[in-house]
Amino acid sequence: MTRDELAGLLSQHGIQPSAQRLAVAAYVLDTEAHPSADRVCAEVRSRIPMISRATVYNTLNLFVRKGLLKQLVLSDGRVAFDPHLAPHHHFVDESTGTILDIPWEALDVRKLENLKGLKVREYQVVLRGTLARGREGGPGRNHGGTT
């Protein structure tokens, strides 16, 4: 996305497009990874060395509140950010930390109506294991580790 397109996207979501917010958006909204806040901070600092960690964290939280990102806790309390908002599931490679998107239609979750007393608003399946050798990317898109 161009800088003007990013600024327009932020404005559409009620976010004032400051230089710092645009730098965070340029990375996190266009990444193929599910980055942690620390990873986003490192990437953005490579472009804007003086940006504070607090600014990056606050910006990520703002993007989550405004619906531009999803915040995921997929393992051991580690938080990752996902710019892919369409329904999908995840696979976490336990040996590398690699996270793959699994297409929604690849899994068949049934009988949600049998969960008495629960009103399910949304769900996702998180699969954990290891990638088979030679299966880089697996059935979904490889989005790198969360570090």
Phi, psi and omega in degrees: 000144176283165179301319179294321178295318177297316179300318178296318179297315178298315179299319178300332180263013177075028182246125176293120185279078176286167179300319180293316179295322178295322179294318177295314181298320182302323178275304193287332181274351182237012183274154173263009180253169169250078190284152169281168177299323178296321178295317178300316180301314180298316180295316182291323178295336176292340178257322180231086187302333186271359182292137182275154177299319180299320179297317179297311181299315179297321179294316177300315179296323176297315179299323177294311180301325184270001174085018178270337182223156168251141176262128183240137169245100187257338180198140172044037178072004178283131181260134176235159180243136185236117178278353182272103189270343178295148181303132176197167179250178181226150170240129178249119175281113186290341180273335184239343185083359179298137177245129177247142170280134175251125181304142181308315186284354180286339180241147180244100177262122185236167172067031174300330180294343179279355179276082185299137177082001180245136172252098183281119178271318178202165176203161170212154177257133175247114178265142179231143179168210178230150177287137174292144178304138179082003181248039179306126179096338177052208183280346180246198178268140178279124180241025173066179180282175182260007182269000000 
